[in-house]
């Protein structure tokens, strides 16, 4: 990473020991701004109201509930108003989560900073740091802004949350300012806001503050991302709009026809109002909200916390997963995997000597892994008196400790880059070459390799310098960031289902490829691009070739990768656990954060949080999302199958000059059957086993052409059946209660048959719902006292025979569709 230096904004020389004076600091704050990454807070309440008011489903529920109240259907109107609560709550929560995701980024910013002002060292609030300040950062502290390292020794920085690099980054001061108006300087000379100093002490000349920092650009990316409606939401909204238009037209026509037939205005308005209650499709948005809530609950039981309910639908459509490596595919911590002693040496001696050159208090992950491995093997990590320490630097690439050995003698322990340590040892050319070849082999497998050597010293003859020859080579220690258990199986399941998995990391390409092979990523040939190549190809060509691994990726490049995949038609889920993942998590169709290791910023930005950090949980979440879509399709198909004859007969029979088929009490009766059946009978959980293949074409369509044909056929047949049975039931005596009883019995039985065919009665709930619907309807129709309350007359055996025969005949196309899908599934 190279960052241009704004030379004209910086004092010269860069390491001027006097820093800025107070007056100059004030001028620079006025000219370049303060160090406030988040910016001024927005008026959250007004923003929530604006976004909520733009939801058409909300206005539909409001209008429908008003109609119900006007008609005296207070219970229906109240239920619709209550159904608005989760919709409004979801919008409000989504907006507050977006704000919290940016504010959560504050957790990795320095609260205080030490700067040189007026020639003396003072501590100020971090937001008072200005461009040009000379700031001091001690080990364990965060950098307050982006600046050039002008002084420091043994500087190692932890940048995993910003760049994705799992190992500490060694930094070195910028000795000479390159020529040019804004020369670009390598990242090893920069200290960046949001990163933490592990070892040494650093002085930086602040070049960028607030939103101009790399960290600030992440915040701006997170703030810019809008949360669009999902395809299913848009599909349901369109369907509701069409059905509402059709229902309104039917109501107007029915009112006009009844008036022209001479029934009077009261009858005309009652007919239109009754039809409106039956025809307005209020069940669809309510069902969508209910099913999403059920999906949230089921995913929570699988250790996936859903922060945005519509993500349950989105995750079922995922075709590509962009996965962070560190902490997601791997454990995010280094571990000793091999201890390779030299000939004649013992592994315990090698490891114990390496720990003598390690420092637990420094926070170096390599040192921590060495000490952990020594404890695991039962070795003592008690440190003898240290006489001298020569810390790691970029030039030396080794760390040396001189400690007291037994008998008052001194022992020099050194660990570091293998080529540097081997150069200190007394080895012949063949041994030297063989060990370097072993180092290359381990590095190609994705391991970080340290060499270790030692030599005794006579205290009387030592003059205090660092020995540079005569060491005894002890061997190598190899470290890896282990792959999480279950990740290879989860990646394999995704591949078998046709889902792409792209690993994104800030690590070296060789390390990234080694990890990709261990997790079983991609096909036989792995395709790798660096983050810079992704950015360049997207900028120059507007497209990306197939890629399995992206190495050396910066935050903006991961964001570009996600957006590029989306433009190529992929539905992208992005996983991550660090601040560097926030833009990609926001841009992805589904942002998935790791709950155990993830930063607060990543969790707040994500739509779903995996509480157990198990990549396999992601696969199970995908299965639940696909099952949700299947459940919703079944629910909506049932609603349309039952509403087509219901609404058609409520309009056509009065238009034909006959008495009203349905009174308000009958509408309530049928709705009390339809609502529970739609909401409860179709709540099937995802089955265990192989993940179903992804649907890339038409994935967001609710119904296929064949299903629409079956829908029209069943609805048409049932409508004809109801009209014929009602007219026949009237008879010459115009027995309206008898005709209504036949029609209501047919619709009730049809509801049970449709639900049974569409659900397969796989769940206990579906079986209970169908049984209760049938039992209670029979009791309401056949018990004379109850039948008189709803203005119907008990049916005879031959009436029931015609009802059963008619429902069976009208359901035959649905039986065929069910058998077709069952055979295709097998």
Secondary structure in CASP SS format (residue, H / E / C, confidence):
PFRMAT SS
TARGET T0000
AUTHOR 0000-0000-0000
METHOD secondary structure of the structure
MODEL  1
X C 1.00
X E 1.00
X E 1.00
X E 1.00
X C 1.00
X C 1.00
X H 1.00
X H 1.00
X H 1.00
X C 1.00
X C 1.00
X C 1.00
X C 1.00
X C 1.00
X C 1.00
X C 1.00
X C 1.00
X C 1.00
X C 1.00
X E 1.00
X C 1.00
X H 1.00
X H 1.00
X H 1.00
X H 1.00
X H 1.00
X H 1.00
X H 1.00
X H 1.00
X H 1.00
X H 1.00
X H 1.00
X C 1.00
X C 1.00
X C 1.00
X C 1.00
X C 1.00
X C 1.00
X C 1.00
X C 1.00
X C 1.00
X C 1.00
X C 1.00
X H 1.00
X H 1.00
X H 1.00
X H 1.00
X H 1.00
X H 1.00
X H 1.00
X H 1.00
X H 1.00
X H 1.00
X C 1.00
X C 1.00
X H 1.00
X H 1.00
X H 1.00
X H 1.00
X H 1.00
X H 1.00
X H 1.00
X H 1.00
X H 1.00
X H 1.00
X H 1.00
X H 1.00
X H 1.00
X H 1.00
X H 1.00
X C 1.00
X C 1.00
X C 1.00
X H 1.00
X H 1.00
X H 1.00
X H 1.00
X H 1.00
X H 1.00
X H 1.00
X H 1.00
X H 1.00
X H 1.00
X H 1.00
X H 1.00
X H 1.00
X H 1.00
X H 1.00
X H 1.00
X H 1.00
X H 1.00
X H 1.00
X H 1.00
X H 1.00
X H 1.00
X H 1.00
X H 1.00
X H 1.00
X H 1.00
X H 1.00
X H 1.00
X H 1.00
X H 1.00
X H 1.00
X H 1.00
X H 1.00
X H 1.00
X H 1.00
X C 1.00
X C 1.00
X C 1.00
X E 1.00
X E 1.00
X E 1.00
X E 1.00
X E 1.00
X E 1.00
X C 1.00
X C 1.00
X E 1.00
X E 1.00
X E 1.00
X E 1.00
X E 1.00
X E 1.00
X H 1.00
X H 1.00
X H 1.00
X C 1.00
X C 1.00
X C 1.00
X C 1.00
X C 1.00
X E 1.00
X E 1.00
X E 1.00
X E 1.00
X C 1.00
X C 1.00
X C 1.00
X C 1.00
X E 1.00
X C 1.00
X C 1.00
X C 1.00
X E 1.00
X E 1.00
X E 1.00
X E 1.00
X E 1.00
X E 1.00
X E 1.00
X E 1.00
X E 1.00
X E 1.00
X E 1.00
X E 1.00
X E 1.00
X C 1.00
X H 1.00
X H 1.00
X H 1.00
X H 1.00
X C 1.00
X C 1.00
X C 1.00
X C 1.00
X C 1.00
X E 1.00
X E 1.00
X E 1.00
X C 1.00
X C 1.00
X C 1.00
X C 1.00
X C 1.00
X C 1.00
X C 1.00
X C 1.00
X C 1.00
X C 1.00
X C 1.00
X C 1.00
X E 1.00
X E 1.00
X E 1.00
X H 1.00
X H 1.00
X H 1.00
X E 1.00
X E 1.00
X C 1.00
X C 1.00
X C 1.00
X C 1.00
X E 1.00
X E 1.00
X E 1.00
X E 1.00
X E 1.00
X E 1.00
X E 1.00
X E 1.00
X E 1.00
X E 1.00
X E 1.00
X E 1.00
X E 1.00
X C 1.00
X H 1.00
X H 1.00
X H 1.00
X C 1.00
X H 1.00
X H 1.00
X H 1.00
X H 1.00
X H 1.00
X H 1.00
X H 1.00
X H 1.00
X H 1.00
X H 1.00
X H 1.00
X C 1.00
X C 1.00
X C 1.00
X C 1.00
X C 1.00
X C 1.00
X H 1.00
X H 1.00
X H 1.00
X H 1.00
X H 1.00
X H 1.00
X H 1.00
X H 1.00
X H 1.00
X H 1.00
X H 1.00
X H 1.00
X H 1.00
X H 1.00
X H 1.00
X H 1.00
X H 1.00
X H 1.00
X H 1.00
X H 1.00
X H 1.00
X H 1.00
X H 1.00
X H 1.00
X H 1.00
X H 1.00
X H 1.00
X H 1.00
X H 1.00
X H 1.00
X C 1.00
X C 1.00
X C 1.00
X H 1.00
X H 1.00
X H 1.00
X H 1.00
X H 1.00
X H 1.00
X H 1.00
X H 1.00
X H 1.00
X H 1.00
X H 1.00
X H 1.00
X H 1.00
X H 1.00
X H 1.00
X H 1.00
X C 1.00
X C 1.00
X H 1.00
X H 1.00
X H 1.00
X H 1.00
X H 1.00
X H 1.00
X H 1.00
X H 1.00
X H 1.00
X H 1.00
X H 1.00
X H 1.00
X H 1.00
X H 1.00
X H 1.00
X H 1.00
X H 1.00
X H 1.00
X H 1.00
X H 1.00
X C 1.00
X C 1.00
X E 1.00
X E 1.00
X E 1.00
X C 1.00
X C 1.00
X C 1.00
X C 1.00
X H 1.00
X H 1.00
X H 1.00
X H 1.00
X H 1.00
X H 1.00
X C 1.00
X C 1.00
X C 1.00
X E 1.00
X E 1.00
X E 1.00
X E 1.00
X E 1.00
X H 1.00
X H 1.00
X H 1.00
X H 1.00
X H 1.00
X E 1.00
X E 1.00
X E 1.00
X E 1.00
X E 1.00
X E 1.00
X E 1.00
X E 1.00
X E 1.00
X E 1.00
X E 1.00
X E 1.00
X C 1.00
X C 1.00
X C 1.00
X C 1.00
X C 1.00
X H 1.00
X H 1.00
X H 1.00
X H 1.00
X H 1.00
X H 1.00
X H 1.00
X H 1.00
X H 1.00
X H 1.00
X C 1.00
X C 1.00
X C 1.00
X H 1.00
X H 1.00
X H 1.00
X C 1.00
X C 1.00
X H 1.00
X H 1.00
X H 1.00
X H 1.00
X H 1.00
X H 1.00
X H 1.00
X H 1.00
X H 1.00
X H 1.00
X H 1.00
X H 1.00
X C 1.00
X C 1.00
X C 1.00
X C 1.00
X C 1.00
X C 1.00
X C 1.00
X C 1.00
X C 1.00
X E 1.00
X E 1.00
X E 1.00
X E 1.00
X E 1.00
X C 1.00
X C 1.00
X C 1.00
X C 1.00
X C 1.00
X C 1.00
X C 1.00
X E 1.00
X E 1.00
X E 1.00
X E 1.00
X E 1.00
X E 1.00
X E 1.00
X C 1.00
X H 1.00
X H 1.00
X H 1.00
X C 1.00
X E 1.00
X E 1.00
X E 1.00
X E 1.00
X E 1.00
X E 1.00
X E 1.00
X C 1.00
X H 1.00
X H 1.00
X H 1.00
X H 1.00
X H 1.00
X H 1.00
X C 1.00
X E 1.00
X C 1.00
X C 1.00
X C 1.00
X H 1.00
X H 1.00
X H 1.00
X H 1.00
X H 1.00
X H 1.00
X H 1.00
X H 1.00
X H 1.00
X H 1.00
X H 1.00
X H 1.00
X H 1.00
X H 1.00
X H 1.00
X H 1.00
X C 1.00
X C 1.00
X C 1.00
X E 1.00
X E 1.00
X E 1.00
X E 1.00
X E 1.00
X E 1.00
X E 1.00
X E 1.00
X E 1.00
X E 1.00
X C 1.00
X C 1.00
X C 1.00
X C 1.00
X C 1.00
X C 1.00
X C 1.00
X C 1.00
X C 1.00
X C 1.00
X C 1.00
X C 1.00
X C 1.00
X E 1.00
X E 1.00
X E 1.00
X E 1.00
X E 1.00
X E 1.00
X E 1.00
X E 1.00
X E 1.00
X E 1.00
X E 1.00
X E 1.00
X E 1.00
X C 1.00
X C 1.00
X C 1.00
X H 1.00
X H 1.00
X H 1.00
X H 1.00
X H 1.00
X H 1.00
X H 1.00
X H 1.00
X H 1.00
X H 1.00
X C 1.00
X C 1.00
X C 1.00
X E 1.00
X E 1.00
X E 1.00
X E 1.00
X E 1.00
X C 1.00
X C 1.00
X C 1.00
X C 1.00
X H 1.00
X H 1.00
X H 1.00
X H 1.00
X H 1.00
X H 1.00
X H 1.00
X H 1.00
X H 1.00
X H 1.00
X H 1.00
X C 1.00
X C 1.00
X C 1.00
X C 1.00
X C 1.00
X C 1.00
X C 1.00
X C 1.00
X E 1.00
X E 1.00
X E 1.00
X H 1.00
X H 1.00
X H 1.00
X H 1.00
X H 1.00
X H 1.00
X H 1.00
X H 1.00
X H 1.00
X H 1.00
X H 1.00
X C 1.00
X C 1.00
X C 1.00
X C 1.00
X C 1.00
X C 1.00
X C 1.00
X E 1.00
X E 1.00
X E 1.00
X C 1.00
X C 1.00
X C 1.00
X H 1.00
X H 1.00
X H 1.00
X H 1.00
X H 1.00
X H 1.00
X H 1.00
X H 1.00
X H 1.00
X H 1.00
X H 1.00
X H 1.00
X H 1.00
X C 1.00
X C 1.00
X C 1.00
X C 1.00
X E 1.00
X E 1.00
X E 1.00
X E 1.00
X E 1.00
X C 1.00
X C 1.00
X H 1.00
X H 1.00
X H 1.00
X H 1.00
X H 1.00
X H 1.00
X H 1.00
X H 1.00
X H 1.00
X C 1.00
X C 1.00
X E 1.00
X E 1.00
X E 1.00
X E 1.00
X E 1.00
X C 1.00
X C 1.00
X C 1.00
X C 1.00
X C 1.00
X H 1.00
X H 1.00
X H 1.00
X H 1.00
X H 1.00
X H 1.00
X C 1.00
X C 1.00
X E 1.00
X E 1.00
X E 1.00
X C 1.00
X C 1.00
X C 1.00
X C 1.00
X H 1.00
X H 1.00
X H 1.00
X H 1.00
X H 1.00
X H 1.00
X H 1.00
X H 1.00
X H 1.00
X H 1.00
X H 1.00
X H 1.00
X H 1.00
X H 1.00
X H 1.00
X H 1.00
X H 1.00
X H 1.00
X H 1.00
X H 1.00
X H 1.00
X H 1.00
X H 1.00
X H 1.00
X H 1.00
X H 1.00
X H 1.00
X H 1.00
X H 1.00
X H 1.00
X H 1.00
X H 1.00
X H 1.00
X H 1.00
X H 1.00
X H 1.00
X H 1.00
X H 1.00
X H 1.00
X H 1.00
X H 1.00
X C 1.00
X C 1.00
X C 1.00
X C 1.00
X C 1.00
X C 1.00
X C 1.00
X C 1.00
X H 1.00
X H 1.00
X H 1.00
X H 1.00
X H 1.00
X H 1.00
X H 1.00
X H 1.00
X H 1.00
X H 1.00
X H 1.00
X H 1.00
X H 1.00
X H 1.00
X H 1.00
X H 1.00
X H 1.00
X C 1.00
X C 1.00
X C 1.00
X C 1.00
X C 1.00
X C 1.00
X C 1.00
X C 1.00
X C 1.00
X C 1.00
X C 1.00
X C 1.00
X C 1.00
X C 1.00
X C 1.00
X C 1.00
X C 1.00
X C 1.00
X C 1.00
X C 1.00
X C 1.00
X C 1.00
X C 1.00
X C 1.00
X H 1.00
X H 1.00
X H 1.00
X H 1.00
X H 1.00
X H 1.00
X H 1.00
X H 1.00
X H 1.00
X H 1.00
X H 1.00
X H 1.00
X H 1.00
X H 1.00
X H 1.00
X H 1.00
X H 1.00
X H 1.00
X H 1.00
X H 1.00
X H 1.00
X H 1.00
X H 1.00
X H 1.00
X H 1.00
X H 1.00
X C 1.00
X C 1.00
X C 1.00
X C 1.00
X C 1.00
X H 1.00
X H 1.00
X H 1.00
X H 1.00
X H 1.00
X H 1.00
X H 1.00
X H 1.00
X H 1.00
X H 1.00
X H 1.00
X H 1.00
X H 1.00
X H 1.00
X H 1.00
X H 1.00
X H 1.00
X H 1.00
X H 1.00
X H 1.00
X H 1.00
X H 1.00
X H 1.00
X H 1.00
X C 1.00
X C 1.00
X C 1.00
X C 1.00
X H 1.00
X H 1.00
X H 1.00
X H 1.00
X H 1.00
X H 1.00
X H 1.00
X H 1.00
X H 1.00
X H 1.00
X H 1.00
X H 1.00
X H 1.00
X H 1.00
X H 1.00
X H 1.00
X H 1.00
X H 1.00
X H 1.00
X C 1.00
X H 1.00
X H 1.00
X H 1.00
X H 1.00
X H 1.00
X H 1.00
X C 1.00
X C 1.00
X C 1.00
X C 1.00
X C 1.00
X C 1.00
X C 1.00
X H 1.00
X H 1.00
X H 1.00
X H 1.00
X H 1.00
X H 1.00
X H 1.00
X H 1.00
X H 1.00
X H 1.00
X H 1.00
X H 1.00
X H 1.00
X H 1.00
X H 1.00
X H 1.00
X H 1.00
X H 1.00
X H 1.00
X H 1.00
X H 1.00
X H 1.00
X H 1.00
X H 1.00
X H 1.00
X H 1.00
X H 1.00
X H 1.00
X H 1.00
X C 1.00
END
